[in-house]
Amino acid sequence: MRVGFIGLGVMGEPMARHLRAAGHALAVWARRPESAAALVAEGVALCATPSDLAARSEVVITIVTASADVEALAFGPQGLAEGFAPGAVHVDMSTIAPASARALAERYATRGVGWVDAPVSGGGQGARAATLAIMAGAEAATLARVRPLLEALGKRIVHIGPPGAGQVAKACNQMIMVSAIQACAEAFRLAGAHGVDQAAVLCALAGGSAGSRVLEVMGAKMVARDFAAGVEARLHHKDFAILMEEAARLGAPLPVAAQVWQQLDALMGAGWGRDDTASLLRVLEG
């Protein structure tokens, strides 16, 4: 397929490479052309505007930061909508508000353009290994068209429901994951307060009912006091802002998530937004 890609960051660049390795004709657009330099040097076409990218693509995949970024790429000046032909599809793999995803799907539908919200879980490691978990919100026929692309990027692709549903699932994923990171931080703060060997505590917990992927990765970072970003904490803070806004709109009580959001606020206030979310331990220590 003729595929466009926008968002060549820690996750996006390896994802774009997987698509090319799978035999798809890849082109890119980048707000910072230097982020595309390595791919361009390998022969990938660099387009001047998002609309130019859309004009040469059957499908454009985006993975950027926030709802406003996706909306600007889609319907801003020289945006994707200006270049898409009827029948094209925009697959957004960012984490954005469900309401934004639904609104974009509706606007595209008036132009005969398809939409898939397909946020992912797995981080940079999952992107590099093509083992991402992909949560899709789309009409079934639209998802079927782009499934070969998603299969080049992830090992589990689940159709959650109509447009916006993928983002609901991603909000649930983030709520569970970051709450578990907070629980790890509290556990190792308690272990530290007792003066016991935190590495030994981690080893013991990993073999019991508390064992989890979050404990394995984030607990190890906390014990090692390695706060270099795997995923920057500011992104989790952004995700919690989305889910708490949705909870308020729907009247859905999320008491644990609300407490975790306060801890993320404190983390941001301490200036650790570009560090790893394992820095929730430092918030407790402070």
Summary of the structure (lengths in Angstrom):
residues: 286
radius of gyration: 19.9
end to end distance: 51.9
largest distance: 64.3
contacts: 985
relative contact order: 0.10
helix: 57%
strand: 15%
